[in-house]
Amino acid sequence: MANYYLRSTDGNDGNAGTPAAPWATMASAASQMSAGDRCYVSDDHAELTAAAITIDSAGTPSSPIEFICIEDWGAETDPGSITHTASTGASVGTNGEYNFTFKECLYCQGIAFGAGNGAGYARV
């Protein structure tokens, strides 16, 4: 099991997924993770796109990939020094007439998902 990091404020999908170089989008993160991996999502993460989002996971029923919202780690770059305190506030959404597709097995905590005009947000 590996741990990764996701933050929209300074992330890039070409990064390594570390605290110092987080990924930017959940779909890209999921495509780079293996079964049993965990991705810590900054509670400042706000992802909104004018396209459909497909989260295609390598997770399995016995070993899902996980996205866990935590308090933002700021400038901290050492994973061992990050408190990983559970939080809420991260959001992933589409605007317009777009929706989500979740494939395979993943677990999400503290993240709000919204499809279309935002009326369908649900926190998981």
N, C-alpha and C positions, 0 to 999 in steps of 0.2 A: 504494500500500500504506500503510495506517495502522496504528499501534500502539496497543493498548489494554491495560488492566490489570484483573485479577480478584482479589479477596481477600474471603473470607467474614467476617473479623473486623470490618471497618468498611464493607464494600461495600453498595451498594443498586442494584437493577436500574434505578432511575430516574436514576442518576448518569450522568456523561459517559464513564466508562471510563478516566479519567486516573489517575495515581498518587495524587493528592490526593482523587479521587472515583471509586474503582474500582467495577466491577460486582460483584454478589454471587453470581450463579449462571451456570454454564457455558451452560445452555440459552438464557437471556436474552442473554448475550454473543453467542452464535452467531447469534441472530436479528437482532442489530444490526450484524453485521459483513458486509463485502463480500468477494468473491473476492480472495485475496492478502493480506488483513489478518492481523495477528498479535496475539495476546492473551497478555501475560505473566501467569502465574498464580503468586501467592505460594506459597512452600513451606509456609506456615502455613494455606493454604486447606483447609478441611474442610467439605464440603457433603454433607448427609445428608437425605433426604426420604422421607416415607411416601407416595410416589406414583411412577408411572412417569415416566421422564425421556426426552424426545425431543430430540436434538441435531440440529436442522435447519439445515444449512449452505448458504450461497450459494457455497461453493467449487466449483471445477471440477478435473478431473484435472490440468490444467496450472497451476492457480492455486488450491490449496486454502487454506482458512483454517487458521491454526495456533494451537495452545495450547501454550505453552512454560513449564514450571515453572522459576522462578528463585528465588534467595535473596530473602527478604522485604526490601522496600525501606524498612521502618520509616516514619519521618516525612518521608523525602525526597519532594519533590513535583516536582522538575525531572527530566523523563525523561532529559535529557542527562547528569545526574549519577548515575543509577542504573547499577550495574555490569552488570546483566543476566547474572549468573553462573548458569550452568545448575545445577539442583538437582533433588531429588526430594522427596517428602513431601506434595505436594498430593493430595487425595482427593475423589472424587465418588462418591456411592453412594445406593442406595435400601435401605429396610428393608421387612420384610414380604414379600409375594408380588409385588413390583414389579420391573420390568426396565428396560433401556435400549433405545432405538432410535437408531441413528446414520443420518442421511440425508445423501446427497451426499458431498462430498469434504472431509475435514479431516485434519489431522496433529496428533498430540498427543505430547508428550515429558515424561517425569518425573511423570506423573499416574497414580494408582491408581484404577481403576474397580471398583465392586462392585455386584452386583445381588442382590436378595433378602436372605438372611440374612447376607451378607458372605462366604460361603464361596467365591464365584466371583471374588474380586478378581484383577485382572491389571494390572500396571504396563506402560504403553506409553510 
